[in-house]
Amino acid sequence: MGWRSSYRTLGIFTTIILVLFCFLYEETKYGKVIEGLSSSDSVEERHTVVNNLKSEQKIEARDDEPTRPSMGMNTNHQVDATIPMRSWKQRLAFHTYTPESIWPYFYRPFVVLSTFPTVIFCAVQYAFSVAFLTIIITVTSLVFPNPPYNFTSQQVGFMGLGPFVGNLLGAIYGGIFGDWSILYFSRRNKGYYEPEMRLYTLHLPALFMSGGLIMFGVTLDRGMHWIYPSIGGAFFGFGLGCIGDVSLTLVIDSYRNLTGDAFTGVAFLRNVISIGVPFGITPWISNSGLQNMFIECGFISLLVLSLTILIILYGKRSRARLAPQYAAMSKWKSN
């Protein structure tokens, strides 16, 4: 089919997604409507509630069967079935007016990113992991079409199966096994869960990612059978899938009210680092060689992942120290 078919396929799918988005994706912005009561209405409502409660108490007192005292809350929240559903055009509105300013959304992610060590940790882990993935993909497309491999474009594409399978297994390890592990550690902590407990299982993915990078580069530089670089890519993919899931979940568990701003800051730092990687690969290979470049990548990843130890030791302390800032920033959503 040729390499051009991949772009045609992506173009077809993105066009379909765009059409579906335009005609099926409804407006999700919700503007709160605060309905007030006059002082006279609120007084009358309170008198009505009190009278109703007294009447109910009299009826219960006449009942011959013994009853247990109960406590409840009187709420007026009801669904008004007479309100018609918005029209299809209204649900697909391209914009919705809200009185809040859009400017704070430009600087809030940077404030969150520079304030909380856990968010910085997640951004660094995610950024370097994606950068290493970019290096593997770029080197694969540069080396495998040449001797001794002489791969076709289709065969080069199949070399991505190793990292894909490893990433899938890493997501299972970081997701399902990670959830099981925090239950175990919480029981050992007298039933108390701490977000840093998710990092206790990252030692294995850290070794897999670093070892996978070194294995991929060394075997590729020596022209060994293609299965060995593929296995190295699978090891790297395992670490990538797990570390990404655990880091992002750590931010959600630590600063749930600021998740949107935190993820925006994480994505910004990730893209900044990833953009420069393709431009630096060729000079890096020319100066260090393919094998040494991946050995350096392996040790850099090990150094970056060793920051996990600092978060495990001091993450809880930093969350407690920065609790006032977190409480103040949480009010952004309500202002």
TORLUM-581408 format. One record per residue: residue in three letters; x negated, y negated, z negated of N, C-alpha, C in turn. Coordinates in steps of 0.2 Angstrom, whole numbers, padded with zeros to 4 digits, always signed. Last residue first. Layout:
residues N
ALAXYZXYZXYZ
...
//
This chain:
residues 335
ASN+0077-0155-0209+0077-0162-0208+0079-0164-0201
SER+0076-0141-0209+0082-0144-0211+0083-0151-0210
LYS+0063-0138-0204+0069-0135-0201+0075-0138-0203
TRP+0055-0144-0214+0055-0147-0207+0061-0145-0203
LYS+0054-0137-0225+0059-0142-0225+0060-0146-0218
SER+0042-0131-0224+0049-0127-0223+0054-0132-0222
MET+0033-0140-0228+0034-0138-0221+0040-0135-0220
ALA+0035-0138-0242+0036-0145-0239+0037-0144-0232
ALA+0031-0125-0244+0038-0127-0246+0039-0134-0243
TYR+0018-0126-0240+0022-0121-0237+0030-0123-0238
GLN+0012-0134-0250+0012-0136-0243+0017-0132-0239
PRO+0014-0126-0262+0018-0133-0261+0018-0135-0254
ALA+0006-0114-0258+0013-0114-0259+0017-0121-0258
LEU-0008-0114-0258-0004-0118-0253+0003-0117-0253
ARG-0010-0105-0268-0013-0112-0269-0010-0116-0264
ALA-0004-0093-0264-0002-0096-0270-0004-0104-0271
ARG-0012-0090-0253-0005-0092-0252-0002-0095-0258
SER-0024-0088-0258-0023-0094-0254-0016-0096-0253
ARG-0022-0077-0265-0024-0083-0269-0023-0089-0265
LYS-0020-0068-0255-0014-0069-0260-0016-0076-0264
GLY-0032-0068-0248-0026-0070-0245-0021-0072-0250
TYR-0044-0063-0253-0042-0070-0255-0036-0072-0252
LEU-0046-0050-0249-0048-0052-0256-0045-0059-0258
ILE-0040-0049-0237-0038-0044-0242-0040-0047-0249
ILE-0047-0059-0230-0040-0060-0231-0037-0055-0236
LEU-0060-0053-0230-0059-0060-0234-0051-0061-0235
ILE-0058-0042-0222-0060-0041-0229-0058-0048-0233
THR-0055-0047-0210-0050-0044-0213-0051-0043-0221
LEU-0067-0051-0204-0063-0056-0208-0057-0053-0212
SER-0071-0041-0197-0073-0041-0204-0070-0046-0208
LEU-0067-0044-0184-0063-0040-0188-0065-0039-0195
VAL-0079-0051-0180-0072-0055-0181-0067-0051-0185
LEU-0088-0041-0180-0089-0047-0185-0082-0050-0186
LEU-0083-0033-0171-0084-0030-0177-0085-0036-0182
SER-0084-0041-0160-0077-0039-0162-0078-0036-0169
ILE-0098-0042-0159-0094-0048-0160-0087-0046-0163
PHE-0101-0029-0156-0103-0032-0162-0100-0038-0164
GLY-0095-0028-0143-0094-0023-0148-0095-0026-0155
CYS-0102-0038-0136-0095-0039-0137-0093-0034-0143
GLU-0115-0032-0136-0114-0039-0139-0106-0040-0141
ILE-0112-0022-0128-0114-0020-0134-0113-0027-0139
PHE-0108-0028-0116-0103-0025-0120-0105-0023-0127
MET-0121-0034-0112-0115-0038-0113-0110-0034-0117
ASN-0129-0022-0111-0130-0027-0117-0124-0031-0118
GLN-0123-0017-0099-0123-0013-0105-0124-0018-0111
LEU-0125-0028-0089-0118-0025-0091-0118-0021-0098
GLY-0136-0042-0093-0135-0035-0091-0128-0032-0093
SER-0139-0055-0097-0139-0049-0102-0139-0042-0099
ASN-0138-0063-0086-0143-0064-0091-0144-0058-0095
SER-0127-0058-0078-0134-0059-0075-0139-0060-0080
ILE-0117-0057-0087-0119-0051-0085-0126-0052-0082
TRP-0115-0071-0089-0117-0067-0095-0120-0060-0093
PRO-0111-0076-0077-0118-0078-0080-0120-0073-0085
THR-0099-0068-0076-0104-0067-0071-0111-0070-0074
ILE-0091-0073-0087-0093-0066-0087-0099-0065-0082
GLY-0086-0086-0088-0093-0085-0091-0095-0078-0090
PHE-0074-0087-0082-0079-0091-0079-0086-0089-0082
PRO-0066-0078-0090-0068-0076-0083-0073-0080-0080
VAL-0066-0086-0102-0069-0080-0102-0071-0078-0095
GLY-0058-0098-0103-0065-0098-0102-0069-0092-0101
ILE-0045-0093-0107-0046-0096-0101-0054-0097-0099
SER-0046-0087-0120-0045-0083-0114-0047-0086-0107
ILE-0046-0099-0128-0052-0094-0128-0052-0090-0122
VAL-0034-0104-0125-0040-0108-0125-0046-0104-0124
ASN-0025-0094-0129-0026-0096-0122-0032-0100-0120
ARG-0027-0093-0143-0028-0087-0138-0029-0089-0131
LEU-0022-0106-0146-0029-0104-0147-0031-0098-0143
PHE-0009-0105-0143-0013-0110-0140-0020-0108-0141
ALA-0004-0094-0150-0004-0093-0143-0008-0099-0140
VAL-0005-0100-0163-0008-0094-0161-0009-0093-0154
GLY+0005-0110-0162-0002-0112-0163-0007-0106-0161
THR+0016-0103-0160+0014-0107-0155+0007-0109-0156
PHE+0017-0096-0172+0015-0092-0166+0013-0097-0160
ALA+0019-0107-0181+0013-0103-0182+0012-0099-0175
ASP+0032-0111-0177+0026-0115-0176+0020-0112-0177
GLY+0039-0099-0180+0039-0102-0173+0033-0106-0172
THR+0037-0097-0194+0035-0092-0189+0034-0095-0182
LEU+0040-0103-0205+0036-0107-0201+0034-0102-0195
ASN+0047-0095-0214+0050-0101-0212+0046-0105-0206
ARG+0037-0085-0216+0043-0083-0212+0046-0089-0210
TYR+0023-0082-0220+0026-0088-0219+0032-0088-0214
SER+0021-0068-0222+0018-0073-0226+0021-0080-0226
ASP+0027-0060-0212+0028-0059-0219+0026-0064-0224
ILE+0022-0067-0200+0029-0067-0202+0031-0065-0209
VAL+0008-0064-0202+0010-0071-0202+0018-0071-0203
LEU+0009-0050-0201+0006-0053-0207+0008-0060-0207
THR+0013-0048-0188+0017-0046-0193+0015-0049-0200
LEU+0001-0052-0181+0007-0056-0180+0012-0054-0186
SER-0008-0041-0186-0009-0048-0187-0003-0053-0186
VAL-0002-0029-0182-0003-0031-0189-0004-0038-0190
ASP-0002-0031-0167+0004-0030-0171+0004-0032-0179
GLY-0016-0032-0165-0011-0037-0163-0004-0037-0167
ILE-0021-0020-0170-0023-0027-0173-0018-0032-0171
CYS-0015-0011-0161-0014-0011-0169-0015-0017-0172
GLY-0019-0014-0148-0012-0013-0150-0011-0013-0157
LEU-0033-0014-0150-0030-0020-0148-0022-0019-0150
GLY-0037+0000-0153-0038-0006-0158-0034-0012-0156
PHE-0032+0006-0141-0029+0008-0148-0030+0002-0153
GLY-0041+0000-0132-0033-0002-0132-0030+0000-0138
PHE-0053+0006-0135-0052-0002-0136-0045-0003-0136
PHE-0050+0019-0132-0052+0017-0139-0051+0010-0140
ALA-0048+0017-0118-0042+0019-0122-0044+0018-0130
GLY-0060+0013-0114-0055+0008-0113-0049+0010-0117
GLY-0067+0025-0116-0069+0019-0120-0064+0014-0120
ILE-0060+0033-0107-0059+0035-0114-0061+0029-0118
SER-0065+0026-0095-0058+0027-0096-0056+0028-0104
PRO-0079+0029-0096-0076+0022-0097-0069+0022-0098
TYR-0077+0043-0094-0080+0041-0100-0078+0033-0101
ILE-0071+0046-0081-0067+0047-0087-0070+0044-0093
TRP-0081+0043-0071-0076+0038-0073-0072+0039-0079
HIS-0097+0048-0076-0091+0049-0073-0086+0044-0076
MET-0110+0034-0076-0107+0040-0078-0100+0041-0075
GLY-0117+0023-0074-0114+0026-0068-0111+0033-0070
ARG-0122+0015-0084-0126+0021-0082-0123+0025-0076
ASP-0112+0006-0085-0119+0003-0083-0123+0009-0081
LEU-0102+0014-0091-0101+0011-0084-0108+0008-0081
THR-0107+0017-0103-0106+0023-0098-0105+0020-0091
VAL-0108+0005-0109-0114+0009-0108-0113+0014-0103
GLY-0095-0001-0109-0100-0004-0105-0106+0000-0104
PHE-0087+0009-0116-0085+0007-0109-0091+0004-0106
MET-0094+0009-0128-0094+0015-0124-0092+0014-0117
ILE-0092-0004-0133-0098-0001-0132-0098+0005-0127
LEU-0077-0004-0134-0081-0009-0130-0088-0006-0128
GLY-0076+0007-0143-0073+0007-0137-0076+0003-0132
GLY-0081+0002-0155-0084+0008-0152-0082+0008-0145
SER-0072-0009-0157-0079-0010-0156-0083-0004-0153
MET-0060-0001-0159-0061-0007-0154-0068-0008-0152
PHE-0063+0008-0169-0061+0010-0162-0062+0005-0157
LEU-0065+0000-0180-0071+0004-0177-0069+0007-0170
ALA-0053-0006-0181-0059-0010-0180-0064-0006-0177
PRO-0044+0005-0183-0044+0001-0177-0050-0003-0176
LEU-0049+0008-0197-0049+0013-0191-0049+0009-0184
HIS-0046-0003-0204-0053-0001-0204-0054+0003-0198
LEU-0033-0007-0206-0036-0009-0200-0043-0007-0200
THR-0025-0004-0217-0026+0002-0212-0030-0001-0206
TYR-0024-0015-0225-0027-0010-0228-0029-0004-0223
LEU-0016-0025-0220-0022-0025-0218-0026-0019-0220
ARG-0004-0024-0227-0004-0022-0220-0011-0021-0217
MET-0006-0031-0239-0006-0023-0239-0006-0021-0232
GLU-0003-0044-0238-0010-0042-0236-0011-0034-0236
PRO+0010-0046-0242+0009-0045-0235+0002-0043-0233
GLU+0015-0035-0255+0011-0041-0253+0009-0040-0246
TYR+0028-0029-0266+0025-0029-0259+0021-0035-0258
TYR+0029-0019-0280+0029-0026-0277+0025-0026-0271
GLY+0029-0007-0286+0035-0009-0283+0035-0016-0279
LYS+0017-0005-0292+0023-0006-0296+0029-0008-0293
ASN+0008-0002-0282+0008-0009-0285+0014-0010-0289
ARG+0012+0010-0277+0006+0010-0281+0005+0003-0285
ARG+0022+0005-0269+0024+0010-0275+0018+0010-0279
SER+0015-0002-0259+0020-0005-0264+0021-0001-0270
PHE+0008+0009-0253+0004+0004-0257+0009+0000-0261
TYR+0019+0015-0247+0015+0019-0251+0011+0014-0256
LEU+0024+0005-0239+0029+0008-0244+0024+0011-0249
ILE+0014+0002-0230+0015-0003-0235+0020+0000-0241
SER+0014+0014-0223+0008+0013-0227+0010+0008-0233
TRP+0025+0013-0215+0025+0019-0220+0019+0017-0225
ASP+0021+0003-0207+0027+0002-0212+0027+0007-0217
GLY+0010+0009-0200+0009+0003-0205+0015+0002-0209
PHE+0017+0018-0193+0012+0021-0198+0011+0015-0203
ILE+0024+0009-0184+0027+0014-0188+0023+0017-0194
GLY+0013-0001-0181+0020-0002-0182+0023+0003-0187
GLY+0000+0004-0179+0001-0002-0182+0008-0003-0184
TYR+0003+0016-0172-0001+0016-0178+0000+0010-0182
ILE+0010+0011-0161+0013+0016-0165+0010+0016-0172
ALA+0000+0003-0155+0006+0000-0157+0010+0005-0162
GLY-0009+0013-0152-0011+0008-0157-0005+0005-0160
LEU-0003+0020-0142-0004+0023-0148-0006+0018-0154
LEU-0003+0009-0132+0003+0012-0135+0003+0016-0141
ASN-0017+0007-0130-0013+0002-0133-0006+0004-0136
GLY-0020+0019-0124-0023+0018-0131-0019+0012-0134
VAL-0013+0018-0112-0011+0023-0117-0014+0022-0124
PHE-0020+0007-0107-0012+0007-0108-0010+0012-0113
PRO-0033+0010-0106-0031+0005-0111-0024+0005-0112
GLY-0030+0021-0096-0033+0022-0102-0032+0017-0107
LEU-0024+0014-0085-0020+0019-0089-0024+0020-0095
GLY-0033+0006-0077-0029+0003-0083-0025+0008-0087
MET-0037+0014-0067-0041+0013-0073-0038+0010-0078
PHE-0028+0012-0057-0026+0018-0061-0031+0017-0067
GLY-0034+0001-0050-0028+0000-0054-0026+0006-0059
VAL-0044+0008-0043-0046+0003-0048-0040+0002-0053
GLN-0036+0016-0035-0039+0019-0040-0042+0014-0045
GLN-0031+0005-0026-0026+0009-0030-0030+0013-0036
SER-0043+0001-0021-0039-0004-0025-0034+0000-0029
THR-0055+0014-0022-0050+0010-0018-0047+0005-0023
PHE-0072+0015-0028-0065+0016-0029-0061+0012-0024
ASN-0086+0018-0029-0082+0017-0022-0075+0018-0023
TYR-0096+0022-0038-0089+0024-0039-0085+0024-0032
PRO-0109+0018-0039-0108+0025-0036-0100+0027-0036
PRO-0103+0006-0026-0107+0013-0028-0109+0012-0035
ASN-0088-0003-0030-0095-0003-0028-0098+0004-0030
PRO-0076-0004-0037-0076-0004-0030-0083-0003-0027
PHE-0080-0005-0051-0078+0001-0048-0077+0001-0041
VAL-0084-0019-0053-0089-0013-0053-0086-0007-0050
LEU-0074-0028-0053-0080-0030-0050-0084-0024-0049
SER-0063-0023-0060-0062-0025-0053-0068-0026-0050
THR-0069-0021-0073-0067-0015-0069-0066-0017-0062
VAL-0072-0034-0077-0078-0030-0075-0075-0024-0071
THR-0059-0038-0079-0063-0042-0074-0068-0037-0072
ILE-0055-0030-0090-0051-0030-0083-0055-0033-0078
ILE-0064-0033-0100-0063-0026-0097-0060-0026-0090
ILE-0061-0047-0102-0068-0045-0099-0067-0038-0096
THR-0048-0046-0106-0049-0050-0100-0056-0048-0097
LEU-0050-0040-0118-0046-0036-0113-0047-0039-0107
PHE-0057-0050-0125-0061-0043-0123-0057-0039-0118
ALA-0047-0059-0126-0053-0061-0122-0057-0054-0120
VAL-0038-0052-0135-0036-0054-0128-0042-0055-0123
SER-0046-0053-0146-0044-0046-0143-0042-0047-0136
PHE-0048-0066-0148-0054-0062-0146-0052-0055-0144
ALA-0035-0070-0152-0038-0073-0146-0044-0069-0144
TYR-0031-0062-0163-0027-0061-0157-0031-0064-0151
GLN-0040-0066-0172-0040-0059-0170-0037-0058-0164
VAL-0037-0080-0173-0044-0078-0171-0044-0071-0168
ALA-0024-0080-0177-0026-0083-0171-0032-0081-0168
CYS-0025-0074-0190-0021-0070-0184-0023-0073-0177
PHE-0033-0083-0196-0035-0077-0196-0032-0073-0190
ILE-0024-0094-0196-0030-0095-0193-0033-0088-0191
VAL-0014-0089-0204-0012-0091-0197-0019-0091-0193
THR-0021-0088-0216-0018-0082-0213-0017-0083-0206
PRO-0025-0101-0220-0030-0096-0218-0027-0090-0214
PHE-0016-0115-0215-0015-0109-0218-0020-0104-0215
THR-0019-0127-0208-0018-0127-0215-0018-0120-0218
SER-0020-0126-0194-0026-0129-0198-0025-0129-0205
LEU-0007-0121-0190-0013-0118-0188-0019-0120-0192
VAL+0001-0132-0194+0002-0125-0197-0005-0121-0196
VAL-0003-0142-0186-0004-0143-0193-0003-0136-0197
PHE-0001-0136-0173-0008-0138-0175-0008-0139-0183
PRO+0013-0136-0173+0009-0130-0173+0002-0131-0175
ARG+0017-0150-0174+0018-0145-0180+0014-0139-0179
TYR+0015-0157-0163+0010-0157-0168+0011-0152-0173
PHE+0027-0155-0155+0020-0155-0152+0015-0154-0157
TYR+0038-0156-0163+0036-0150-0160+0030-0149-0157
PRO+0039-0170-0165+0036-0166-0170+0034-0159-0168
TRP+0046-0174-0153+0039-0176-0154+0036-0171-0159
ILE+0060-0173-0153+0056-0168-0150+0048-0168-0151
SER+0071-0177-0166+0066-0179-0161+0062-0173-0159
GLU+0088-0174-0167+0082-0173-0170+0077-0175-0164
PRO+0101-0174-0162+0098-0180-0164+0091-0180-0166
THR+0103-0165-0147+0103-0165-0154+0100-0171-0156
TYR+0111-0159-0132+0109-0165-0136+0109-0163-0143
THR+0105-0147-0122+0110-0148-0127+0107-0154-0131
HIS+0104-0142-0105+0102-0145-0110+0107-0146-0115
PHE+0111-0133-0096+0104-0134-0095+0101-0138-0101
ALA+0123-0121-0101+0121-0128-0101+0113-0129-0101
LEU+0131-0110-0102+0125-0110-0098+0122-0117-0097
ARG+0142-0113-0109+0138-0108-0112+0131-0108-0108
GLN+0149-0121-0099+0146-0124-0106+0141-0120-0109
LYS+0152-0112-0089+0148-0118-0088+0145-0121-0094
TRP+0161-0104-0096+0155-0101-0094+0150-0107-0092
SER+0168-0112-0111+0168-0110-0104+0161-0107-0102
ARG+0170-0106-0128+0167-0111-0123+0167-0108-0116
MET+0185-0101-0134+0178-0099-0132+0176-0104-0127
PRO+0196-0111-0145+0195-0107-0138+0187-0106-0137
ILE+0202-0108-0160+0197-0112-0157+0195-0108-0150
THR+0210-0100-0167+0213-0104-0162+0208-0108-0158
ALA+0203-0093-0177+0205-0089-0170+0208-0094-0165
ASP+0192-0097-0187+0198-0100-0184+0199-0097-0177
VAL+0186-0089-0201+0186-0089-0194+0192-0092-0191
GLN+0182-0097-0216+0186-0093-0212+0185-0094-0205
HIS+0177-0102-0231+0174-0100-0225+0179-0095-0221
ASN+0180-0106-0244+0185-0108-0239+0182-0106-0232
THR+0178-0096-0259+0176-0099-0253+0181-0100-0248
ASN+0175-0092-0275+0181-0095-0271+0178-0098-0265
MET+0168-0078-0282+0167-0085-0279+0173-0086-0274
GLY+0169-0069-0297+0170-0070-0290+0169-0077-0288
MET+0169-0057-0310+0167-0063-0308+0167-0064-0300
SER+0180-0048-0321+0176-0048-0315+0175-0056-0313
PRO+0184-0037-0334+0183-0044-0331+0179-0044-0325
ARG+0195-0023-0331+0188-0025-0332+0187-0032-0330
THR+0210-0018-0338+0206-0021-0332+0200-0023-0335
PRO+0223-0007-0342+0217-0011-0344+0213-0012-0338
GLU+0240-0009-0337+0234-0005-0336+0228-0009-0338
ASP+0250-0018-0337+0249-0013-0343+0243-0010-0343
ASP+0249-0035-0334+0248-0028-0331+0247-0024-0337
ARG+0249-0048-0338+0255-0044-0339+0255-0037-0337
ALA+0237-0053-0335+0238-0052-0342+0245-0047-0343
GLU+0238-0055-0321+0234-0049-0323+0235-0048-0331
ILE+0246-0066-0321+0249-0060-0318+0245-0054-0321
LYS+0238-0075-0327+0244-0073-0330+0247-0067-0327
GLN+0227-0076-0317+0226-0073-0324+0232-0071-0328
GLU+0234-0082-0307+0232-0075-0306+0230-0072-0313
SER+0237-0094-0312+0242-0090-0310+0240-0083-0310
LYS+0224-0099-0313+0228-0098-0319+0234-0094-0318
LEU+0220-0100-0300+0216-0095-0304+0220-0094-0310
ASN+0229-0109-0295+0229-0103-0292+0226-0098-0297
ASN+0224-0120-0302+0231-0118-0303+0232-0111-0301
VAL+0211-0122-0297+0212-0120-0304+0219-0118-0305
VAL+0215-0125-0283+0211-0119-0285+0212-0117-0292
THR+0221-0137-0285+0225-0131-0282+0221-0124-0284
HIS+0211-0145-0290+0217-0143-0294+0221-0137-0291
ARG+0203-0145-0279+0200-0142-0285+0206-0140-0289
GLU+0211-0151-0269+0209-0145-0268+0206-0141-0274
GLU+0212-0164-0275+0218-0160-0275+0216-0153-0273
VAL+0199-0168-0274+0202-0167-0281+0208-0163-0280
SER+0197-0168-0260+0193-0164-0264+0196-0163-0271
ASP+0206-0179-0257+0207-0172-0254+0203-0167-0259
SER+0200-0189-0263+0207-0187-0265+0208-0180-0263
SER+0188-0191-0257+0188-0189-0264+0195-0187-0266
SER+0188-0182-0241+0188-0188-0245+0189-0186-0252
LEU+0176-0171-0234+0182-0172-0237+0182-0178-0241
GLY+0167-0167-0219+0167-0169-0226+0174-0170-0228
GLU+0158-0155-0210+0164-0158-0211+0165-0161-0218
ILE+0144-0155-0200+0146-0155-0207+0153-0159-0207
VAL+0138-0144-0188+0143-0149-0189+0146-0149-0196
LYS+0123-0140-0181+0127-0140-0187+0132-0145-0187
GLY+0120-0133-0165+0120-0139-0169+0125-0139-0175
TYR+0110-0122-0158+0116-0122-0162+0115-0129-0166
LYS+0105-0115-0143+0105-0120-0148+0111-0121-0152
THR+0107-0106-0133+0107-0103-0140+0106-0109-0145
GLU+0116-0103-0118+0113-0108-0123+0113-0106-0130
GLU+0113-0088-0110+0117-0093-0113+0113-0097-0117
TYR+0109-0081-0095+0106-0083-0101+0109-0089-0104
LEU+0114-0079-0082+0116-0075-0088+0114-0077-0095
PHE+0109-0087-0073+0116-0086-0073+0119-0082-0078
CYS+0095-0089-0074+0099-0094-0073+0107-0093-0074
PHE+0091-0075-0077+0090-0080-0082+0095-0086-0081
LEU+0093-0070-0064+0097-0067-0070+0097-0072-0076
VAL+0084-0077-0057+0091-0077-0055+0095-0075-0061
LEU+0072-0073-0063+0074-0080-0063+0081-0081-0062
ILE+0071-0059-0061+0072-0062-0068+0074-0069-0068
ILE+0070-0059-0047+0076-0056-0050+0077-0059-0057
THR+0057-0065-0046+0063-0069-0043+0069-0066-0046
THR+0049-0056-0053+0050-0062-0056+0056-0066-0053
PHE+0051-0045-0043+0053-0045-0050+0054-0051-0054
ILE+0044-0051-0032+0051-0048-0032+0054-0048-0039
GLY+0031-0054-0037+0036-0059-0034+0043-0057-0034
LEU+0027-0041-0040+0028-0046-0045+0032-0051-0043
THR+0026-0036-0026+0031-0033-0031+0032-0037-0037
ARG+0017-0044-0021+0024-0044-0018+0029-0041-0023
TYR+0006-0041-0028+0009-0048-0029+0016-0048-0026
SER+0004-0028-0024+0005-0029-0031+0008-0036-0032
SER+0002-0028-0011+0008-0026-0013+0010-0027-0020
ARG-0011-0032-0009-0006-0037-0008+0000-0035-0011
TRP-0019-0020-0010-0018-0024-0016-0013-0030-0015
GLY-0010-0006-0003-0015-0012-0003-0014-0016-0009
MET-0004+0006+0000+0000+0000+0000-0004-0006+0000
//
